[in-house]
């Protein structure tokens, strides 16, 4: 893939990050008096950012030199998400944990999980629309690739790997809560990058 293709993908992801940042800021200014709607929209915007960028990053997995470029982009965007999406969990497991511990009400947790699933669907539809325009080299043929398995394994093995990595990640995140916040984002980004590589 040419450098221009990577550049257009980076520009697209940067546009998503900037747009989501503006939407979060607008929601913060206008909806502070309506906490449930505010929490729903902020969680939806944040999850949309992560899902849209992850969909685009998946197209860049074969950029030379492999796997260095993909891992560098994974680390960089994980740090960017960590710095720009403070206060959002963007993950149903991350939302269910405080609900289980009693730190979040059932209603608020349900709203956040609903926002996360809605955002994931919207991000997928949005990215399919962008890819269908085929404005950049990485988007050519992206829709025909479908949901292929880069790991080339069975669904059962993939499920077990995902389960194992999710447990490792969640335990590491719980342990990292005591780390200084300015270092925590890099620690989590490094862990995600290592799990992607593994």
The 8 nearest C-alpha neighbors of each residue, nearest first, counted from 0:
[[1, 62, 4, 2, 137, 136, 63, 5],
 [2, 0, 3, 4, 5, 136, 62, 6],
 [1, 3, 5, 4, 6, 0, 7, 62],
 [4, 2, 6, 1, 5, 7, 136, 135],
 [5, 3, 136, 7, 1, 2, 6, 137],
 [6, 4, 8, 2, 3, 7, 9, 1],
 [5, 7, 3, 9, 4, 8, 2, 10],
 [6, 8, 10, 4, 9, 5, 3, 11],
 [9, 7, 11, 5, 10, 6, 12, 4],
 [10, 8, 6, 12, 11, 7, 13, 5],
 [9, 11, 7, 13, 8, 12, 6, 14],
 [10, 12, 8, 14, 9, 13, 7, 15],
 [13, 11, 15, 9, 14, 10, 52, 8],
 [14, 12, 10, 16, 15, 11, 9, 17],
 [13, 15, 11, 17, 12, 16, 18, 10],
 [14, 16, 12, 18, 13, 17, 19, 48],
 [17, 15, 13, 19, 14, 18, 20, 48],
 [18, 16, 20, 14, 19, 15, 13, 21],
 [19, 17, 21, 15, 20, 16, 14, 22],
 [18, 20, 22, 16, 21, 17, 44, 15],
 [21, 19, 17, 23, 18, 22, 16, 24],
 [20, 22, 24, 18, 19, 23, 25, 17],
 [23, 21, 19, 25, 24, 20, 26, 18],
 [24, 22, 26, 20, 25, 21, 41, 19],
 [23, 25, 27, 21, 22, 26, 20, 28],
 [24, 26, 22, 28, 27, 23, 29, 21],
 [27, 25, 23, 29, 30, 24, 28, 22],
 [26, 28, 24, 25, 29, 30, 31, 23],
 [29, 27, 25, 26, 30, 24, 31, 23],
 [28, 30, 26, 27, 25, 31, 32, 37],
 [29, 31, 33, 32, 26, 37, 27, 28],
 [32, 30, 33, 27, 34, 29, 37, 28],
 [31, 33, 30, 34, 29, 37, 35, 36],
 [34, 32, 30, 31, 36, 35, 37, 38],
 [35, 33, 37, 36, 31, 38, 32, 30],
 [36, 34, 38, 37, 33, 39, 107, 110],
 [35, 37, 39, 38, 34, 33, 40, 30],
 [36, 38, 34, 40, 35, 30, 39, 33],
 [39, 37, 35, 41, 36, 40, 34, 42],
 [38, 40, 36, 42, 37, 111, 41, 114],
 [41, 39, 43, 37, 42, 38, 44, 36],
 [42, 40, 44, 38, 43, 39, 23, 45],
 [43, 41, 45, 39, 40, 44, 87, 38],
 [42, 44, 114, 40, 118, 46, 41, 45],
 [45, 43, 47, 41, 42, 46, 19, 40],
 [44, 46, 42, 48, 47, 43, 41, 84],
 [45, 47, 89, 49, 43, 48, 44, 115],
 [46, 48, 118, 44, 50, 45, 122, 49],
 [49, 47, 45, 46, 51, 50, 52, 16],
 [48, 50, 46, 52, 47, 51, 53, 45],
 [49, 51, 53, 47, 52, 48, 119, 122],
 [52, 50, 122, 54, 48, 53, 49, 47],
 [51, 53, 55, 49, 54, 50, 12, 56],
 [52, 54, 56, 50, 55, 51, 49, 57],
 [55, 53, 51, 57, 52, 56, 50, 58],
 [54, 56, 52, 57, 53, 58, 51, 8],
 [57, 55, 53, 59, 58, 54, 52, 60],
 [56, 58, 54, 55, 59, 60, 53, 69],
 [59, 57, 56, 55, 60, 137, 54, 61],
 [58, 60, 56, 57, 62, 61, 69, 55],
 [61, 59, 69, 57, 58, 62, 56, 66],
 [60, 62, 59, 65, 63, 58, 66, 69],
 [61, 63, 59, 60, 0, 65, 64, 68],
 [64, 62, 65, 61, 68, 66, 0, 67],
 [63, 65, 67, 68, 66, 62, 61, 69],
 [66, 64, 63, 67, 62, 68, 61, 69],
 [65, 67, 69, 68, 70, 64, 60, 63],
 [68, 66, 65, 70, 69, 64, 71, 63],
 [69, 67, 71, 70, 66, 64, 72, 65],
 [68, 70, 60, 72, 71, 66, 67, 73],
 [71, 69, 73, 67, 72, 68, 66, 192],
 [72, 70, 68, 74, 73, 69, 67, 75],
 [71, 73, 75, 69, 70, 74, 76, 68],
 [74, 72, 70, 71, 76, 75, 77, 69],
 [73, 75, 77, 71, 188, 72, 192, 76],
 [76, 74, 72, 78, 77, 73, 71, 79],
 [75, 77, 79, 78, 73, 74, 72, 80],
 [76, 78, 80, 74, 188, 79, 75, 73],
 [77, 79, 81, 75, 76, 80, 188, 184],
 [78, 80, 76, 82, 77, 81, 83, 75],
 [81, 79, 77, 83, 82, 78, 84, 76],
 [80, 82, 78, 79, 84, 184, 83, 77],
 [81, 83, 79, 80, 84, 78, 85, 184],
 [84, 82, 80, 81, 85, 79, 20, 16],
 [85, 83, 80, 81, 87, 82, 45, 86],
 [86, 84, 87, 83, 82, 81, 80, 88],
 [85, 87, 84, 88, 42, 41, 83, 45],
 [88, 86, 85, 89, 42, 84, 45, 41],
 [87, 89, 90, 93, 94, 86, 42, 91],
 [90, 88, 46, 87, 115, 42, 45, 91],
 [89, 91, 93, 88, 92, 94, 115, 112],
 [90, 92, 94, 93, 112, 95, 89, 115],
 [93, 91, 95, 94, 90, 96, 88, 169],
 [92, 94, 90, 91, 96, 88, 95, 89],
 [93, 95, 91, 92, 96, 108, 97, 88],
 [96, 94, 98, 92, 93, 97, 91, 99],
 [95, 97, 99, 98, 94, 93, 92, 100],
 [98, 96, 102, 100, 99, 103, 95, 101],
 [99, 97, 103, 95, 101, 96, 100, 102],
 [98, 100, 96, 97, 101, 95, 102, 103],
 [99, 101, 97, 98, 102, 96, 103, 95],
 [100, 102, 98, 99, 103, 97, 104, 96],
 [103, 101, 97, 100, 98, 104, 99, 96],
 [104, 102, 98, 97, 101, 108, 107, 105],
 [105, 103, 107, 106, 108, 98, 102, 101],
 [104, 106, 108, 107, 109, 98, 103, 110],
 [105, 107, 109, 104, 108, 110, 103, 111],
 [108, 106, 110, 104, 109, 105, 111, 103],
 [109, 107, 105, 111, 110, 106, 104, 94],
 [108, 110, 106, 112, 107, 111, 105, 113],
 [109, 111, 107, 113, 108, 112, 39, 114],
 [110, 112, 114, 108, 113, 109, 39, 42],
 [111, 113, 115, 109, 114, 91, 110, 108],
 [114, 112, 110, 116, 111, 115, 109, 117],
 [115, 113, 43, 111, 117, 112, 116, 39],
 [114, 116, 112, 118, 113, 117, 43, 46],
 [115, 117, 119, 113, 118, 114, 112, 120],
 [116, 118, 114, 120, 119, 115, 113, 121],
 [119, 117, 47, 121, 43, 115, 120, 116],
 [120, 118, 116, 122, 117, 121, 50, 47],
 [119, 121, 123, 117, 118, 122, 124, 116],
 [122, 120, 118, 124, 123, 119, 125, 117],
 [123, 121, 125, 51, 119, 47, 120, 124],
 [122, 124, 120, 126, 121, 125, 127, 119],
 [125, 123, 121, 127, 122, 126, 128, 120],
 [126, 124, 122, 128, 123, 127, 121, 129],
 [125, 127, 129, 123, 128, 124, 130, 122],
 [128, 126, 130, 124, 125, 129, 131, 123],
 [127, 129, 131, 125, 126, 130, 124, 132],
 [130, 128, 126, 132, 131, 127, 125, 133],
 [129, 131, 138, 127, 133, 132, 128, 126],
 [130, 132, 128, 133, 129, 127, 142, 138],
 [131, 133, 130, 129, 134, 128, 138, 135],
 [134, 132, 138, 139, 130, 131, 135, 129],
 [133, 135, 132, 138, 136, 130, 129, 139],
 [136, 134, 133, 138, 137, 4, 7, 139],
 [135, 137, 4, 138, 139, 134, 133, 0],
 [138, 136, 139, 135, 4, 58, 141, 59],
 [139, 137, 130, 133, 141, 136, 135, 140],
 [140, 138, 133, 136, 141, 137, 135, 130],
 [139, 141, 143, 142, 138, 144, 137, 133],
 [142, 140, 138, 144, 143, 139, 130, 137],
 [143, 141, 144, 140, 145, 130, 127, 131],
 [142, 144, 140, 145, 141, 139, 146, 147],
 [145, 143, 141, 142, 147, 146, 140, 58],
 [146, 144, 143, 142, 147, 141, 140, 148],
 [145, 147, 144, 148, 142, 143, 149, 141],
 [148, 146, 145, 149, 144, 151, 150, 143],
 [147, 149, 150, 151, 146, 152, 153, 157],
 [148, 150, 151, 147, 152, 60, 146, 57],
 [151, 149, 148, 152, 157, 153, 147, 156],
 [152, 150, 148, 149, 153, 147, 157, 154],
 [151, 153, 150, 156, 157, 154, 148, 149],
 [152, 154, 156, 155, 157, 151, 158, 150],
 [153, 155, 157, 156, 158, 152, 159, 148],
 [156, 154, 158, 157, 153, 159, 152, 160],
 [155, 157, 159, 153, 158, 154, 160, 152],
 [156, 158, 154, 160, 155, 159, 161, 153],
 [159, 157, 155, 161, 156, 160, 154, 162],
 [160, 158, 162, 156, 161, 157, 163, 155],
 [159, 161, 157, 163, 162, 158, 164, 156],
 [162, 160, 158, 164, 159, 163, 165, 157],
 [161, 163, 159, 165, 160, 164, 158, 166],
 [162, 164, 160, 166, 165, 161, 159, 167],
 [163, 165, 167, 161, 166, 162, 168, 160],
 [166, 164, 168, 162, 163, 167, 161, 169],
 [165, 167, 169, 163, 168, 164, 170, 162],
 [168, 166, 164, 170, 165, 169, 171, 163],
 [167, 169, 165, 171, 166, 170, 164, 172],
 [168, 170, 172, 166, 171, 167, 165, 173],
 [171, 169, 173, 167, 172, 168, 166, 174],
 [170, 172, 174, 168, 169, 173, 175, 167],
 [173, 171, 175, 169, 174, 170, 168, 176],
 [174, 172, 170, 171, 175, 176, 169, 177],
 [173, 175, 171, 172, 176, 170, 177, 178],
 [176, 174, 172, 178, 177, 173, 171, 183],
 [177, 175, 178, 174, 173, 172, 183, 179],
 [176, 178, 175, 179, 174, 173, 180, 183],
 [179, 177, 175, 176, 183, 180, 182, 174],
 [178, 180, 182, 181, 183, 177, 176, 175],
 [181, 179, 183, 182, 178, 184, 176, 177],
 [180, 182, 179, 183, 184, 185, 178, 82],
 [183, 181, 180, 185, 179, 184, 186, 178],
 [182, 184, 180, 186, 185, 181, 178, 179],
 [183, 185, 187, 186, 182, 81, 78, 188],
 [186, 184, 188, 182, 183, 187, 189, 78],
 [185, 187, 183, 189, 188, 184, 190, 182],
 [186, 188, 190, 184, 189, 185, 183, 191],
 [189, 187, 185, 191, 77, 74, 190, 186],
 [188, 190, 192, 186, 187, 191, 185, 193],
 [189, 191, 187, 193, 188, 192, 194, 186],
 [192, 190, 194, 188, 193, 189, 195, 187],
 [191, 193, 189, 195, 190, 194, 74, 70],
 [194, 192, 196, 190, 195, 191, 197, 189],
 [193, 195, 197, 191, 196, 192, 190, 164],
 [196, 194, 192, 193, 197, 191, 70, 73],
 [195, 197, 193, 194, 192, 70, 66, 191],
 [196, 194, 195, 193, 192, 164, 191, 160]]
